[in-house]
Amino acid sequence: MIRNLVAEYELEVTIELVGSAANRADEMTRVSNAWLQAADSPDKSPPAAVAAITSSASPGDIRAIHENIGHQGVRRTLWYA
């Protein structure tokens, strides 16, 4: 499909590998810093959200939830899970 679009619209396309640290899409899948704060730190506010996944939830289960709710992001996926 991409090749057809390139040909049809006479696009000039450059493909390059983007590392995970520089990939904006990967950034959206990382855990929020608010979730990683220690509860006993006096200078930090308490976490805004908590997620717990039991050992019975496989990566495939989480992926299915993410896709079924319309790709709403990590926080909502974990909330639904």
PyMOL Python script that loads the backbone (N, CA, C, O; Angstrom):
from pymol import cmd

cmd.read_pdbstr("""\
ATOM      1  N   MET A   1       0.822  -1.175   0.000  1.00  0.00           N
ATOM      2  CA  MET A   1       0.000   0.000   0.000  1.00  0.00           C
ATOM      3  C   MET A   1       0.881   1.259   0.000  1.00  0.00           C
ATOM      4  O   MET A   1       0.599   2.223  -0.711  1.00  0.00           O
ATOM      5  N   ILE A   2       1.937   1.235   0.796  1.00  0.00           N
ATOM      6  CA  ILE A   2       2.825   2.401   0.850  1.00  0.00           C
ATOM      7  C   ILE A   2       3.492   2.619  -0.497  1.00  0.00           C
ATOM      8  O   ILE A   2       3.602   3.752  -0.968  1.00  0.00           O
ATOM      9  N   ARG A   3       3.936   1.532  -1.116  1.00  0.00           N
ATOM     10  CA  ARG A   3       4.557   1.668  -2.443  1.00  0.00           C
ATOM     11  C   ARG A   3       3.585   2.264  -3.447  1.00  0.00           C
ATOM     12  O   ARG A   3       3.977   3.091  -4.271  1.00  0.00           O
ATOM     13  N   ASN A   4       2.329   1.858  -3.392  1.00  0.00           N
ATOM     14  CA  ASN A   4       1.317   2.409  -4.305  1.00  0.00           C
ATOM     15  C   ASN A   4       1.123   3.907  -4.077  1.00  0.00           C
ATOM     16  O   ASN A   4       1.009   4.673  -5.035  1.00  0.00           O
ATOM     17  N   LEU A   5       1.084   4.323  -2.818  1.00  0.00           N
ATOM     18  CA  LEU A   5       0.925   5.750  -2.510  1.00  0.00           C
ATOM     19  C   LEU A   5       2.131   6.554  -2.986  1.00  0.00           C
ATOM     20  O   LEU A   5       1.982   7.651  -3.523  1.00  0.00           O
ATOM     21  N   VAL A   6       3.323   6.003  -2.785  1.00  0.00           N
ATOM     22  CA  VAL A   6       4.543   6.673  -3.232  1.00  0.00           C
ATOM     23  C   VAL A   6       4.509   6.865  -4.738  1.00  0.00           C
ATOM     24  O   VAL A   6       4.836   7.939  -5.244  1.00  0.00           O
ATOM     25  N   ALA A   7       4.112   5.818  -5.449  1.00  0.00           N
ATOM     26  CA  ALA A   7       4.057   5.908  -6.912  1.00  0.00           C
ATOM     27  C   ALA A   7       2.955   6.863  -7.369  1.00  0.00           C
ATOM     28  O   ALA A   7       3.176   7.687  -8.257  1.00  0.00           O
ATOM     29  N   GLU A   8       1.778   6.757  -6.769  1.00  0.00           N
ATOM     30  CA  GLU A   8       0.634   7.563  -7.198  1.00  0.00           C
ATOM     31  C   GLU A   8       0.863   9.055  -6.975  1.00  0.00           C
ATOM     32  O   GLU A   8       0.540   9.868  -7.842  1.00  0.00           O
ATOM     33  N   TYR A   9       1.406   9.411  -5.841  1.00  0.00           N
ATOM     34  CA  TYR A   9       1.594  10.825  -5.508  1.00  0.00           C
ATOM     35  C   TYR A   9       3.014  11.315  -5.765  1.00  0.00           C
ATOM     36  O   TYR A   9       3.359  12.447  -5.427  1.00  0.00           O
ATOM     37  N   GLU A  10       3.830  10.459  -6.365  1.00  0.00           N
ATOM     38  CA  GLU A  10       5.211  10.788  -6.694  1.00  0.00           C
ATOM     39  C   GLU A  10       5.967  11.335  -5.476  1.00  0.00           C
ATOM     40  O   GLU A  10       6.620  12.377  -5.534  1.00  0.00           O
ATOM     41  N   LEU A  11       5.851  10.596  -4.387  1.00  0.00           N
ATOM     42  CA  LEU A  11       6.484  11.004  -3.140  1.00  0.00           C
ATOM     43  C   LEU A  11       7.946  10.592  -3.129  1.00  0.00           C
ATOM     44  O   LEU A  11       8.338   9.618  -3.771  1.00  0.00           O
ATOM     45  N   GLU A  12       8.737  11.345  -2.396  1.00  0.00           N
ATOM     46  CA  GLU A  12      10.128  10.982  -2.158  1.00  0.00           C
ATOM     47  C   GLU A  12      10.213  10.537  -0.705  1.00  0.00           C
ATOM     48  O   GLU A  12       9.974  11.325   0.211  1.00  0.00           O
ATOM     49  N   VAL A  13      10.553   9.276  -0.503  1.00  0.00           N
ATOM     50  CA  VAL A  13      10.515   8.683   0.830  1.00  0.00           C
ATOM     51  C   VAL A  13      11.910   8.267   1.251  1.00  0.00           C
ATOM     52  O   VAL A  13      12.654   7.675   0.469  1.00  0.00           O
ATOM     53  N   THR A  14      12.264   8.579   2.498  1.00  0.00           N
ATOM     54  CA  THR A  14      13.525   8.142   3.084  1.00  0.00           C
ATOM     55  C   THR A  14      13.182   7.288   4.293  1.00  0.00           C
ATOM     56  O   THR A  14      12.359   7.675   5.123  1.00  0.00           O
ATOM     57  N   ILE A  15      13.809   6.136   4.392  1.00  0.00           N
ATOM     58  CA  ILE A  15      13.560   5.231   5.504  1.00  0.00           C
ATOM     59  C   ILE A  15      14.820   5.156   6.345  1.00  0.00           C
ATOM     60  O   ILE A  15      15.918   4.955   5.827  1.00  0.00           O
ATOM     61  N   GLU A  16      14.647   5.322   7.657  1.00  0.00           N
ATOM     62  CA  GLU A  16      15.786   5.206   8.561  1.00  0.00           C
ATOM     63  C   GLU A  16      15.333   4.596   9.870  1.00  0.00           C
ATOM     64  O   GLU A  16      14.181   4.750  10.277  1.00  0.00           O
ATOM     65  N   LEU A  17      16.243   3.906  10.520  1.00  0.00           N
ATOM     66  CA  LEU A  17      15.962   3.288  11.805  1.00  0.00           C
ATOM     67  C   LEU A  17      15.995   4.357  12.890  1.00  0.00           C
ATOM     68  O   LEU A  17      16.949   5.129  12.988  1.00  0.00           O
ATOM     69  N   VAL A  18      14.955   4.393  13.695  1.00  0.00           N
ATOM     70  CA  VAL A  18      14.874   5.338  14.810  1.00  0.00           C
ATOM     71  C   VAL A  18      14.958   4.531  16.095  1.00  0.00           C
ATOM     72  O   VAL A  18      14.148   3.633  16.327  1.00  0.00           O
ATOM     73  N   GLY A  19      15.920   4.847  16.910  1.00  0.00           N
ATOM     74  CA  GLY A  19      16.074   4.149  18.185  1.00  0.00           C
ATOM     75  C   GLY A  19      14.901   4.411  19.108  1.00  0.00           C
ATOM     76  O   GLY A  19      14.206   5.417  18.968  1.00  0.00           O
ATOM     77  N   SER A  20      14.683   3.528  20.032  1.00  0.00           N
ATOM     78  CA  SER A  20      13.547   3.631  20.939  1.00  0.00           C
ATOM     79  C   SER A  20      13.541   4.945  21.718  1.00  0.00           C
ATOM     80  O   SER A  20      12.478   5.528  21.931  1.00  0.00           O
ATOM     81  N   ALA A  21      14.698   5.412  22.141  1.00  0.00           N
ATOM     82  CA  ALA A  21      14.778   6.646  22.941  1.00  0.00           C
ATOM     83  C   ALA A  21      14.326   7.869  22.148  1.00  0.00           C
ATOM     84  O   ALA A  21      13.837   8.835  22.734  1.00  0.00           O
ATOM     85  N   ALA A  22      14.481   7.842  20.823  1.00  0.00           N
ATOM     86  CA  ALA A  22      14.101   8.980  19.996  1.00  0.00           C
ATOM     87  C   ALA A  22      12.748   8.793  19.312  1.00  0.00           C
ATOM     88  O   ALA A  22      12.301   9.675  18.579  1.00  0.00           O
ATOM     89  N   ASN A  23      12.100   7.669  19.539  1.00  0.00           N
ATOM     90  CA  ASN A  23      10.835   7.364  18.876  1.00  0.00           C
ATOM     91  C   ASN A  23       9.675   7.895  19.705  1.00  0.00           C
ATOM     92  O   ASN A  23       9.452   7.431  20.823  1.00  0.00           O
ATOM     93  N   ARG A  24       8.932   8.862  19.173  1.00  0.00           N
ATOM     94  CA  ARG A  24       7.820   9.458  19.913  1.00  0.00           C
ATOM     95  C   ARG A  24       6.733   8.443  20.240  1.00  0.00           C
ATOM     96  O   ARG A  24       6.116   8.523  21.302  1.00  0.00           O
ATOM     97  N   ALA A  25       6.490   7.499  19.354  1.00  0.00           N
ATOM     98  CA  ALA A  25       5.479   6.478  19.618  1.00  0.00           C
ATOM     99  C   ALA A  25       5.881   5.602  20.791  1.00  0.00           C
ATOM    100  O   ALA A  25       5.026   5.237  21.598  1.00  0.00           O
ATOM    101  N   ASP A  26       7.152   5.255  20.909  1.00  0.00           N
ATOM    102  CA  ASP A  26       7.611   4.468  22.041  1.00  0.00           C
ATOM    103  C   ASP A  26       7.466   5.236  23.345  1.00  0.00           C
ATOM    104  O   ASP A  26       7.182   4.650  24.390  1.00  0.00           O
ATOM    105  N   GLU A  27       7.659   6.533  23.283  1.00  0.00           N
ATOM    106  CA  GLU A  27       7.542   7.360  24.483  1.00  0.00           C
ATOM    107  C   GLU A  27       6.157   7.226  25.098  1.00  0.00           C
ATOM    108  O   GLU A  27       6.011   7.258  26.320  1.00  0.00           O
ATOM    109  N   MET A  28       5.147   7.076  24.261  1.00  0.00           N
ATOM    110  CA  MET A  28       3.782   6.969  24.767  1.00  0.00           C
ATOM    111  C   MET A  28       3.545   5.658  25.495  1.00  0.00           C
ATOM    112  O   MET A  28       2.593   5.549  26.268  1.00  0.00           O
ATOM    113  N   THR A  29       4.388   4.663  25.267  1.00  0.00           N
ATOM    114  CA  THR A  29       4.196   3.368  25.911  1.00  0.00           C
ATOM    115  C   THR A  29       4.986   3.227  27.201  1.00  0.00           C
ATOM    116  O   THR A  29       4.881   2.202  27.874  1.00  0.00           O
ATOM    117  N   ARG A  30       5.764   4.218  27.557  1.00  0.00           N
ATOM    118  CA  ARG A  30       6.562   4.126  28.780  1.00  0.00           C
ATOM    119  C   ARG A  30       5.717   4.470  30.003  1.00  0.00           C
ATOM    120  O   ARG A  30       4.746   5.222  29.910  1.00  0.00           O
ATOM    121  N   VAL A  31       6.089   3.927  31.116  1.00  0.00           N
ATOM    122  CA  VAL A  31       5.374   4.170  32.359  1.00  0.00           C
ATOM    123  C   VAL A  31       5.576   5.619  32.793  1.00  0.00           C
ATOM    124  O   VAL A  31       6.682   6.156  32.718  1.00  0.00           O
ATOM    125  N   SER A  32       4.506   6.231  33.240  1.00  0.00           N
ATOM    126  CA  SER A  32       4.564   7.608  33.712  1.00  0.00           C
ATOM    127  C   SER A  32       5.512   7.735  34.902  1.00  0.00           C
ATOM    128  O   SER A  32       5.546   6.864  35.772  1.00  0.00           O
ATOM    129  N   ASN A  33       6.282   8.825  34.937  1.00  0.00           N
ATOM    130  CA  ASN A  33       7.188   9.060  36.068  1.00  0.00           C
ATOM    131  C   ASN A  33       6.429   9.168  37.384  1.00  0.00           C
ATOM    132  O   ASN A  33       6.967   8.829  38.438  1.00  0.00           O
ATOM    133  N   ALA A  34       5.184   9.638  37.334  1.00  0.00           N
ATOM    134  CA  ALA A  34       4.389   9.750  38.550  1.00  0.00           C
ATOM    135  C   ALA A  34       4.172   8.387  39.194  1.00  0.00           C
ATOM    136  O   ALA A  34       4.030   8.301  40.414  1.00  0.00           O
ATOM    137  N   TRP A  35       4.144   7.336  38.411  1.00  0.00           N
ATOM    138  CA  TRP A  35       3.930   6.004  38.945  1.00  0.00           C
ATOM    139  C   TRP A  35       5.184   5.451  39.600  1.00  0.00           C
ATOM    140  O   TRP A  35       5.108   4.508  40.387  1.00  0.00           O
ATOM    141  N   LEU A  36       6.329   6.024  39.284  1.00  0.00           N
ATOM    142  CA  LEU A  36       7.599   5.500  39.772  1.00  0.00           C
ATOM    143  C   LEU A  36       8.101   6.207  41.034  1.00  0.00           C
ATOM    144  O   LEU A  36       9.148   5.841  41.568  1.00  0.00           O
ATOM    145  N   GLN A  37       7.379   7.198  41.508  1.00  0.00           N
ATOM    146  CA  GLN A  37       7.815   7.947  42.681  1.00  0.00           C
ATOM    147  C   GLN A  37       7.649   7.108  43.941  1.00  0.00           C
ATOM    148  O   GLN A  37       6.699   6.336  44.076  1.00  0.00           O
ATOM    149  N   ALA A  38       8.582   7.276  44.845  1.00  0.00           N
ATOM    150  CA  ALA A  38       8.484   6.601  46.133  1.00  0.00           C
ATOM    151  C   ALA A  38       7.446   7.306  46.990  1.00  0.00           C
ATOM    152  O   ALA A  38       7.414   8.535  47.041  1.00  0.00           O
ATOM    153  N   ALA A  39       6.604   6.544  47.659  1.00  0.00           N
ATOM    154  CA  ALA A  39       5.533   7.124  48.471  1.00  0.00           C
ATOM    155  C   ALA A  39       6.069   7.875  49.680  1.00  0.00           C
ATOM    156  O   ALA A  39       5.410   8.788  50.177  1.00  0.00           O
ATOM    157  N   ASP A  40       7.262   7.505  50.167  1.00  0.00           N
ATOM    158  CA  ASP A  40       7.797   8.137  51.369  1.00  0.00           C
ATOM    159  C   ASP A  40       8.661   9.361  51.078  1.00  0.00           C
ATOM    160  O   ASP A  40       9.262   9.916  51.997  1.00  0.00           O
ATOM    161  N   SER A  41       8.735   9.791  49.827  1.00  0.00           N
ATOM    162  CA  SER A  41       9.523  10.980  49.494  1.00  0.00           C
ATOM    163  C   SER A  41       8.743  12.233  49.862  1.00  0.00           C
ATOM    164  O   SER A  41       7.662  12.457  49.316  1.00  0.00           O
ATOM    165  N   PRO A  42       9.266  13.071  50.787  1.00  0.00           N
ATOM    166  CA  PRO A  42       8.519  14.252  51.217  1.00  0.00           C
ATOM    167  C   PRO A  42       8.374  15.304  50.121  1.00  0.00           C
ATOM    168  O   PRO A  42       7.408  16.067  50.134  1.00  0.00           O
ATOM    169  N   ASP A  43       9.308  15.363  49.174  1.00  0.00           N
ATOM    170  CA  ASP A  43       9.254  16.392  48.140  1.00  0.00           C
ATOM    171  C   ASP A  43       8.457  15.963  46.911  1.00  0.00           C
ATOM    172  O   ASP A  43       8.330  16.734  45.960  1.00  0.00           O
ATOM    173  N   LYS A  44       7.934  14.778  46.920  1.00  0.00           N
ATOM    174  CA  LYS A  44       7.190  14.269  45.765  1.00  0.00           C
ATOM    175  C   LYS A  44       5.717  14.138  46.121  1.00  0.00           C
ATOM    176  O   LYS A  44       5.362  13.772  47.242  1.00  0.00           O
ATOM    177  N   SER A  45       4.869  14.443  45.149  1.00  0.00           N
ATOM    178  CA  SER A  45       3.443  14.225  45.363  1.00  0.00           C
ATOM    179  C   SER A  45       3.147  12.740  45.192  1.00  0.00           C
ATOM    180  O   SER A  45       3.902  12.032  44.525  1.00  0.00           O
ATOM    181  N   PRO A  46       2.059  12.262  45.786  1.00  0.00           N
ATOM    182  CA  PRO A  46       1.742  10.838  45.656  1.00  0.00           C
ATOM    183  C   PRO A  46       1.399  10.486  44.209  1.00  0.00           C
ATOM    184  O   PRO A  46       0.965  11.350  43.448  1.00  0.00           O
ATOM    185  N   PRO A  47       1.589   9.234  43.830  1.00  0.00           N
ATOM    186  CA  PRO A  47       1.267   8.838  42.457  1.00  0.00           C
ATOM    187  C   PRO A  47      -0.182   9.116  42.114  1.00  0.00           C
ATOM    188  O   PRO A  47      -1.067   9.005  42.963  1.00  0.00           O
ATOM    189  N   ALA A  48      -0.415   9.478  40.862  1.00  0.00           N
ATOM    190  CA  ALA A  48      -1.754   9.813  40.419  1.00  0.00           C
ATOM    191  C   ALA A  48      -2.556   8.576  40.049  1.00  0.00           C
ATOM    192  O   ALA A  48      -3.784   8.634  39.998  1.00  0.00           O
ATOM    193  N   ALA A  49      -1.892   7.465  39.791  1.00  0.00           N
ATOM    194  CA  ALA A  49      -2.592   6.258  39.367  1.00  0.00           C
ATOM    195  C   ALA A  49      -1.791   5.036  39.779  1.00  0.00           C
ATOM    196  O   ALA A  49      -0.582   5.107  39.996  1.00  0.00           O
ATOM    197  N   VAL A  50      -2.480   3.933  39.880  1.00  0.00           N
ATOM    198  CA  VAL A  50      -1.842   2.673  40.234  1.00  0.00           C
ATOM    199  C   VAL A  50      -2.378   1.608  39.288  1.00  0.00           C
ATOM    200  O   VAL A  50      -3.571   1.580  38.985  1.00  0.00           O
ATOM    201  N   ALA A  51      -1.506   0.747  38.832  1.00  0.00           N
ATOM    202  CA  ALA A  51      -1.931  -0.353  37.973  1.00  0.00           C
ATOM    203  C   ALA A  51      -1.379  -1.648  38.528  1.00  0.00           C
ATOM    204  O   ALA A  51      -0.216  -1.713  38.927  1.00  0.00           O
ATOM    205  N   ALA A  52      -2.195  -2.666  38.555  1.00  0.00           N
ATOM    206  CA  ALA A  52      -1.756  -3.975  39.012  1.00  0.00           C
ATOM    207  C   ALA A  52      -2.247  -5.011  38.010  1.00  0.00           C
ATOM    208  O   ALA A  52      -3.419  -5.038  37.635  1.00  0.00           O
ATOM    209  N   ILE A  53      -1.325  -5.855  37.593  1.00  0.00           N
ATOM    210  CA  ILE A  53      -1.675  -6.905  36.651  1.00  0.00           C
ATOM    211  C   ILE A  53      -1.324  -8.226  37.297  1.00  0.00           C
ATOM    212  O   ILE A  53      -0.201  -8.417  37.764  1.00  0.00           O
ATOM    213  N   THR A  54      -2.273  -9.133  37.326  1.00  0.00           N
ATOM    214  CA  THR A  54      -2.008 -10.435  37.924  1.00  0.00           C
ATOM    215  C   THR A  54      -1.196 -11.282  36.962  1.00  0.00           C
ATOM    216  O   THR A  54      -1.072 -10.963  35.780  1.00  0.00           O
ATOM    217  N   SER A  55      -0.651 -12.356  37.485  1.00  0.00           N
ATOM    218  CA  SER A  55       0.155 -13.235  36.644  1.00  0.00           C
ATOM    219  C   SER A  55      -0.683 -13.944  35.586  1.00  0.00           C
ATOM    220  O   SER A  55      -0.132 -14.532  34.656  1.00  0.00           O
ATOM    221  N   SER A  56      -2.010 -13.895  35.718  1.00  0.00           N
ATOM    222  CA  SER A  56      -2.859 -14.561  34.735  1.00  0.00           C
ATOM    223  C   SER A  56      -3.063 -13.724  33.471  1.00  0.00           C
ATOM    224  O   SER A  56      -3.592 -14.228  32.480  1.00  0.00           O
ATOM    225  N   ALA A  57      -2.655 -12.467  33.490  1.00  0.00           N
ATOM    226  CA  ALA A  57      -2.785 -11.606  32.310  1.00  0.00           C
ATOM    227  C   ALA A  57      -1.521 -11.723  31.475  1.00  0.00           C
ATOM    228  O   ALA A  57      -0.435 -11.359  31.925  1.00  0.00           O
ATOM    229  N   SER A  58      -1.665 -12.227  30.269  1.00  0.00           N
ATOM    230  CA  SER A  58      -0.510 -12.380  29.387  1.00  0.00           C
ATOM    231  C   SER A  58      -0.322 -11.108  28.570  1.00  0.00           C
ATOM    232  O   SER A  58      -1.240 -10.292  28.483  1.00  0.00           O
ATOM    233  N   PRO A  59       0.849 -10.926  27.973  1.00  0.00           N
ATOM    234  CA  PRO A  59       1.040  -9.773  27.090  1.00  0.00           C
ATOM    235  C   PRO A  59       0.006  -9.737  25.967  1.00  0.00           C
ATOM    236  O   PRO A  59      -0.408  -8.660  25.537  1.00  0.00           O
ATOM    237  N   GLY A  60      -0.405 -10.903  25.495  1.00  0.00           N
ATOM    238  CA  GLY A  60      -1.441 -10.958  24.461  1.00  0.00           C
ATOM    239  C   GLY A  60      -2.779 -10.436  24.965  1.00  0.00           C
ATOM    240  O   GLY A  60      -3.510  -9.776  24.227  1.00  0.00           O
ATOM    241  N   ASP A  61      -3.106 -10.737  26.243  1.00  0.00           N
ATOM    242  CA  ASP A  61      -4.341 -10.235  26.836  1.00  0.00           C
ATOM    243  C   ASP A  61      -4.319  -8.708  26.905  1.00  0.00           C
ATOM    244  O   ASP A  61      -5.296  -8.046  26.555  1.00  0.00           O
ATOM    245  N   ILE A  62      -3.198  -8.162  27.360  1.00  0.00           N
ATOM    246  CA  ILE A  62      -3.064  -6.707  27.475  1.00  0.00           C
ATOM    247  C   ILE A  62      -3.151  -6.067  26.099  1.00  0.00           C
ATOM    248  O   ILE A  62      -3.819  -5.047  25.934  1.00  0.00           O
ATOM    249  N   ARG A  63      -2.483  -6.651  25.111  1.00  0.00           N
ATOM    250  CA  ARG A  63      -2.527  -6.124  23.742  1.00  0.00           C
ATOM    251  C   ARG A  63      -3.961  -6.136  23.212  1.00  0.00           C
ATOM    252  O   ARG A  63      -4.397  -5.176  22.576  1.00  0.00           O
ATOM    253  N   ALA A  64      -4.700  -7.225  23.474  1.00  0.00           N
ATOM    254  CA  ALA A  64      -6.081  -7.325  23.010  1.00  0.00           C
ATOM    255  C   ALA A  64      -6.952  -6.244  23.652  1.00  0.00           C
ATOM    256  O   ALA A  64      -7.786  -5.635  22.982  1.00  0.00           O
ATOM    257  N   ILE A  65      -6.758  -6.012  24.936  1.00  0.00           N
ATOM    258  CA  ILE A  65      -7.510  -4.947  25.605  1.00  0.00           C
ATOM    259  C   ILE A  65      -7.190  -3.604  24.970  1.00  0.00           C
ATOM    260  O   ILE A  65      -8.090  -2.817  24.681  1.00  0.00           O
ATOM    261  N   HIS A  66      -5.907  -3.344  24.755  1.00  0.00           N
ATOM    262  CA  HIS A  66      -5.471  -2.078  24.154  1.00  0.00           C
ATOM    263  C   HIS A  66      -6.128  -1.869  22.792  1.00  0.00           C
ATOM    264  O   HIS A  66      -6.610  -0.776  22.496  1.00  0.00           O
ATOM    265  N   GLU A  67      -6.148  -2.904  21.971  1.00  0.00           N
ATOM    266  CA  GLU A  67      -6.732  -2.787  20.634  1.00  0.00           C
ATOM    267  C   GLU A  67      -8.248  -2.666  20.692  1.00  0.00           C
ATOM    268  O   GLU A  67      -8.833  -1.910  19.916  1.00  0.00           O
ATOM    269  N   ASN A  68      -8.899  -3.401  21.601  1.00  0.00           N
ATOM    270  CA  ASN A  68     -10.360  -3.383  21.689  1.00  0.00           C
ATOM    271  C   ASN A  68     -10.927  -2.070  22.210  1.00  0.00           C
ATOM    272  O   ASN A  68     -12.065  -1.722  21.896  1.00  0.00           O
ATOM    273  N   ILE A  69     -10.151  -1.338  22.999  1.00  0.00           N
ATOM    274  CA  ILE A  69     -10.650  -0.051  23.508  1.00  0.00           C
ATOM    275  C   ILE A  69     -10.284   1.097  22.590  1.00  0.00           C
ATOM    276  O   ILE A  69     -10.560   2.255  22.905  1.00  0.00           O
ATOM    277  N   GLY A  70      -9.666   0.795  21.459  1.00  0.00           N
ATOM    278  CA  GLY A  70      -9.384   1.835  20.472  1.00  0.00           C
ATOM    279  C   GLY A  70      -8.053   2.544  20.655  1.00  0.00           C
ATOM    280  O   GLY A  70      -7.941   3.731  20.350  1.00  0.00           O
ATOM    281  N   HIS A  71      -7.046   1.840  21.148  1.00  0.00           N
ATOM    282  CA  HIS A  71      -5.696   2.419  21.283  1.00  0.00           C
ATOM    283  C   HIS A  71      -5.725   3.718  22.085  1.00  0.00           C
ATOM    284  O   HIS A  71      -5.271   4.758  21.608  1.00  0.00           O
ATOM    285  N   GLN A  72      -6.258   3.655  23.302  1.00  0.00           N
ATOM    286  CA  GLN A  72      -6.413   4.854  24.134  1.00  0.00           C
ATOM    287  C   GLN A  72      -5.205   5.155  25.010  1.00  0.00           C
ATOM    288  O   GLN A  72      -5.265   6.074  25.827  1.00  0.00           O
ATOM    289  N   GLY A  73      -4.125   4.424  24.869  1.00  0.00           N
ATOM    290  CA  GLY A  73      -2.913   4.723  25.622  1.00  0.00           C
ATOM    291  C   GLY A  73      -2.680   3.767  26.772  1.00  0.00           C
ATOM    292  O   GLY A  73      -3.525   2.934  27.100  1.00  0.00           O
ATOM    293  N   VAL A  74      -1.504   3.909  27.380  1.00  0.00           N
ATOM    294  CA  VAL A  74      -1.069   3.006  28.435  1.00  0.00           C
ATOM    295  C   VAL A  74      -1.951   3.111  29.666  1.00  0.00           C
ATOM    296  O   VAL A  74      -2.380   2.089  30.203  1.00  0.00           O
ATOM    297  N   ARG A  75      -2.225   4.307  30.119  1.00  0.00           N
ATOM    298  CA  ARG A  75      -2.996   4.481  31.354  1.00  0.00           C
ATOM    299  C   ARG A  75      -4.387   3.855  31.256  1.00  0.00           C
ATOM    300  O   ARG A  75      -4.811   3.122  32.150  1.00  0.00           O
ATOM    301  N   ARG A  76      -5.083   4.147  30.177  1.00  0.00           N
ATOM    302  CA  ARG A  76      -6.431   3.590  30.031  1.00  0.00           C
ATOM    303  C   ARG A  76      -6.393   2.088  29.803  1.00  0.00           C
ATOM    304  O   ARG A  76      -7.263   1.368  30.293  1.00  0.00           O
ATOM    305  N   THR A  77      -5.397   1.605  29.066  1.00  0.00           N
ATOM    306  CA  THR A  77      -5.282   0.166  28.855  1.00  0.00           C
ATOM    307  C   THR A  77      -5.107  -0.533  30.197  1.00  0.00           C
ATOM    308  O   THR A  77      -5.783  -1.523  30.475  1.00  0.00           O
ATOM    309  N   LEU A  78      -4.202  -0.023  31.029  1.00  0.00           N
ATOM    310  CA  LEU A  78      -3.974  -0.632  32.334  1.00  0.00           C
ATOM    311  C   LEU A  78      -5.198  -0.484  33.231  1.00  0.00           C
ATOM    312  O   LEU A  78      -5.477  -1.369  34.040  1.00  0.00           O
ATOM    313  N   TRP A  79      -5.926   0.612  33.102  1.00  0.00           N
ATOM    314  CA  TRP A  79      -7.149   0.788  33.884  1.00  0.00           C
ATOM    315  C   TRP A  79      -8.164  -0.276  33.497  1.00  0.00           C
ATOM    316  O   TRP A  79      -8.772  -0.905  34.363  1.00  0.00           O
ATOM    317  N   TYR A  80      -8.350  -0.479  32.183  1.00  0.00           N
ATOM    318  CA  TYR A  80      -9.280  -1.505  31.722  1.00  0.00           C
ATOM    319  C   TYR A  80      -8.807  -2.898  32.103  1.00  0.00           C
ATOM    320  O   TYR A  80      -9.616  -3.771  32.416  1.00  0.00           O
ATOM    321  N   ALA A  81      -7.483  -3.108  32.076  1.00  0.00           N
ATOM    322  CA  ALA A  81      -6.962  -4.435  32.453  1.00  0.00           C
ATOM    323  C   ALA A  81      -7.241  -4.726  33.905  1.00  0.00           C
ATOM    324  O   ALA A  81      -6.878  -5.792  34.401  1.00  0.00           O
TER     325      ALA A  81
END
""", "prot")
cmd.dss("prot")
cmd.show_as("cartoon", "prot")
cmd.util.cbc("prot")
cmd.orient("prot")
